[in-house]
Amino acid sequence: MELIQIKISLKNTNTMVKIKTSKPEVLWNAKCILGEGTLWVKEHKSIYFTDIKKKNPYIKYKK
């Protein structure tokens, strides 16, 4: 996993904040139009979200 740094400027200040995060990668090509309402349920090891344009729920199980 490659780490990238992001610099953001806070509104009306001269403060810069550095954030270390991993580079985004596609883990699941769900082919949805507009996914929203993402929910991780630890007990199920699952990610839930809804494609609000297609009105379809999606569930991804972590093996």
C-alpha positions as CSV (number, residue, x, y, z in Angstrom):
1,M,0.0,0.0,0.0
2,E,1.4,3.3,-1.1
3,L,1.0,6.3,1.3
4,I,0.3,9.7,-0.1
5,Q,0.4,13.1,1.6
6,I,-2.3,15.7,1.2
7,K,-2.0,19.3,2.2
8,I,-5.1,21.3,3.1
9,S,-5.5,24.9,4.0
10,L,-8.0,25.8,6.7
11,K,-10.4,28.6,5.8
12,N,-9.3,32.1,6.8
13,T,-6.0,30.9,8.4
14,N,-2.5,30.4,7.3
15,T,-2.4,26.9,8.8
16,M,-1.5,24.0,6.6
17,V,-2.4,20.4,7.7
18,K,-0.6,17.3,6.4
19,I,-2.6,14.1,6.2
20,K,-1.1,10.7,5.4
21,T,-3.5,8.4,3.7
22,S,-3.4,5.4,1.5
23,K,-3.8,5.8,-2.3
24,P,-7.4,5.0,-3.3
25,E,-8.0,1.8,-5.1
26,V,-11.0,0.0,-6.5
27,L,-11.9,-3.0,-4.3
28,W,-15.4,-3.6,-5.8
29,N,-16.6,-2.6,-9.3
30,A,-20.3,-2.5,-8.4
31,K,-21.2,-0.5,-11.6
32,C,-23.6,1.7,-9.7
33,I,-24.5,5.2,-10.8
34,L,-24.5,7.1,-7.4
35,G,-23.7,5.1,-4.3
36,E,-24.6,6.7,-0.9
37,G,-25.3,5.7,2.6
38,T,-22.3,3.5,3.1
39,L,-22.4,1.4,6.3
40,W,-19.8,-1.1,7.6
41,V,-21.2,-3.7,10.0
42,K,-18.3,-5.3,11.8
43,E,-20.3,-8.3,13.1
44,H,-21.3,-9.2,9.5
45,K,-18.0,-8.2,8.0
46,S,-20.0,-6.4,5.3
47,I,-20.3,-3.1,3.6
48,Y,-23.8,-1.9,2.7
49,F,-24.8,1.0,0.5
50,T,-27.6,2.1,-1.9
51,D,-27.4,3.3,-5.5
52,I,-29.9,6.1,-5.2
53,K,-30.3,6.5,-8.9
54,K,-31.1,2.8,-9.6
55,K,-32.8,2.4,-6.2
56,N,-30.7,-0.8,-5.6
57,P,-29.1,-1.9,-2.3
58,Y,-25.6,-3.4,-2.4
59,I,-23.9,-5.7,0.0
60,K,-20.2,-6.7,-0.1
61,Y,-19.0,-9.4,2.2
62,K,-15.4,-9.5,3.4
63,K,-14.1,-13.0,3.3
